[in-house]
């Protein structure tokens, strides 16, 4: 049964829906803010890797032009390598999550944030980080969270 949690954040409604998407993953949520929707999944290997002495955490942030309503006009319609903003967002999520895992965890862990829809008012990177935390909290992966993020800035210079 899908569950939806909605909270007001800075005058905007942030929604987290769980139990409806990607049931094969250890944890999966869809985070919405306005018309921005990000699907975040968290998966972990069932067996630990004995040959590692570090946490194997992979964070992918996948955005596409189609999510913003822009259709590529060239013959090649596949996406290119991640842009600079996508790489920075993936690193931001990784650096925020990594300290919250146990140092003894030897399972491969993968977090994938896929931007499904973007409006021009709500940034998907905040939704992706909040979704990564929620997906890991719902999963059976040992994670001592949750974490969160917001954008802070000036309006009209002050």
C-alpha positions as CSV (number, residue, x, y, z in Angstrom):
1,X,0.0,0.0,0.0
2,X,1.6,3.3,-1.0
3,X,2.2,5.9,1.7
4,X,2.5,9.6,1.1
5,X,4.1,12.1,3.5
6,X,3.6,15.8,2.8
7,X,5.2,18.7,4.7
8,X,5.3,22.4,4.1
9,X,8.9,23.6,3.5
10,X,9.4,27.3,3.0
11,X,5.9,27.8,1.8
12,X,6.1,24.9,-0.6
13,X,4.7,21.4,-0.2
14,X,7.3,18.6,-0.3
15,X,5.9,15.1,-0.8
16,X,7.5,11.7,-0.3
17,X,5.7,8.7,-1.7
18,X,6.9,5.2,-0.8
19,X,5.6,1.7,-1.6
20,X,4.5,2.3,-5.1
21,X,7.6,2.3,-7.2
22,X,10.5,-0.1,-7.8
23,X,9.6,-2.7,-5.2
24,X,12.7,-4.8,-6.1
25,X,15.0,-2.2,-4.6
26,X,15.8,-2.2,-0.9
27,X,14.2,1.2,-0.6
28,X,12.5,3.5,-3.2
29,X,10.7,6.8,-2.9
30,X,9.3,9.5,-5.3
31,X,9.9,13.0,-4.0
32,X,7.7,15.8,-5.4
33,X,7.9,19.5,-4.9
34,X,5.6,21.5,-7.3
35,X,5.9,19.8,-10.6
36,X,9.4,18.5,-9.9
37,X,9.5,14.8,-9.4
38,X,12.6,12.7,-8.5
39,X,12.6,8.9,-8.2
40,X,15.3,7.7,-5.8
41,X,16.2,4.0,-5.2
42,X,18.7,2.5,-2.7
43,X,20.1,-1.0,-3.2
44,X,22.7,-3.0,-1.4
45,X,24.3,-6.3,-2.1
46,X,23.0,-9.2,-0.1
47,X,26.5,-10.6,0.7
48,X,29.5,-8.5,2.0
49,X,32.7,-8.3,-0.1
50,X,35.6,-9.7,2.0
51,X,38.2,-8.2,-0.3
52,X,37.3,-4.6,0.6
53,X,38.4,-2.5,3.5
54,X,36.2,0.5,2.6
55,X,32.5,1.3,1.9
56,X,31.6,0.8,-1.8
57,X,29.0,3.5,-2.2
58,X,27.9,4.6,-5.7
59,X,25.6,7.6,-6.1
60,X,24.2,8.3,-9.6
61,X,22.2,11.4,-10.3
62,X,20.5,11.1,-13.7
63,X,18.8,14.0,-15.3
64,X,17.5,14.2,-18.8
65,X,16.5,16.9,-21.1
66,X,13.1,15.2,-21.5
67,X,12.4,15.9,-17.8
68,X,12.4,19.6,-18.5
69,X,10.4,19.2,-21.7
70,X,13.3,19.7,-24.0
71,X,13.5,17.2,-26.8
72,X,17.0,16.9,-28.5
73,X,16.8,17.8,-32.1
74,X,19.7,15.9,-33.6
75,X,19.7,12.5,-35.0
76,X,21.4,11.0,-32.0
77,X,18.8,11.2,-29.2
78,X,20.6,9.4,-26.4
79,X,21.9,11.3,-23.5
80,X,25.5,12.2,-23.2
81,X,27.7,11.9,-20.1
82,X,26.5,13.6,-17.0
83,X,26.8,17.4,-17.0
84,X,28.8,19.4,-14.4
85,X,25.8,20.1,-12.3
86,X,24.8,16.4,-12.2
87,X,28.3,15.4,-11.1
88,X,28.3,18.0,-8.4
89,X,24.8,16.9,-7.2
90,X,25.9,13.3,-7.1
91,X,29.0,14.3,-5.1
92,X,26.9,16.4,-2.7
93,X,24.6,13.4,-2.0
94,X,27.6,11.0,-1.6
95,X,29.5,13.3,0.8
96,X,26.3,13.8,2.8
97,X,25.5,10.0,3.0
98,X,28.9,8.5,3.5
99,X,29.6,9.5,7.1
100,X,26.2,8.0,8.1
101,X,27.1,4.4,7.3
102,X,28.9,2.1,9.7
103,X,32.7,1.8,9.1
104,X,32.3,-1.9,9.2
105,X,29.8,-2.1,6.3
106,X,31.3,-4.1,3.4
107,X,28.3,-4.5,1.1
108,X,28.1,-2.7,-2.2
109,X,25.6,0.1,-1.9
110,X,24.1,2.0,-4.8
111,X,21.8,5.1,-4.7
112,X,20.2,6.3,-8.0
113,X,18.3,9.5,-8.2
114,X,16.4,9.8,-11.5
115,X,14.8,13.2,-12.4
116,X,11.4,12.5,-13.9
117,X,10.0,16.0,-14.2
118,X,11.4,19.5,-13.6
119,X,9.6,22.8,-13.3
120,X,11.5,26.1,-13.3
121,X,10.7,26.9,-9.6
122,X,11.9,23.8,-7.7
123,X,15.4,22.4,-7.9
124,X,15.6,18.6,-8.2
125,X,18.9,18.4,-6.3
126,X,17.3,19.0,-3.0
127,X,14.6,16.5,-3.7
128,X,17.2,14.0,-4.7
129,X,19.2,14.3,-1.5
130,X,16.0,14.2,0.7
131,X,14.9,11.2,-1.4
132,X,18.2,9.4,-0.9
133,X,17.9,9.7,2.8
134,X,14.3,8.5,2.8
135,X,15.0,5.6,0.5
136,X,17.9,4.5,2.8
137,X,15.8,4.9,5.9
138,X,13.1,2.7,4.4
139,X,15.6,0.0,3.3
140,X,17.3,-2.7,5.4
141,X,20.7,-1.1,4.8
142,X,22.3,0.0,8.1
143,X,22.1,3.8,7.8
144,X,22.1,6.2,10.7
145,X,20.1,9.0,9.1
146,X,18.1,10.9,8.2
147,X,19.6,13.9,6.5
148,X,18.1,16.8,4.7
149,X,19.0,19.8,2.6
150,X,17.7,23.2,1.5
151,X,18.8,26.0,-0.7
152,X,19.5,29.3,1.0
153,X,20.0,32.6,-0.7
154,X,19.3,36.3,-0.8
155,X,16.2,37.9,-2.3
156,X,16.9,41.3,-3.8
157,X,20.4,41.6,-2.3
158,X,19.5,41.2,1.3
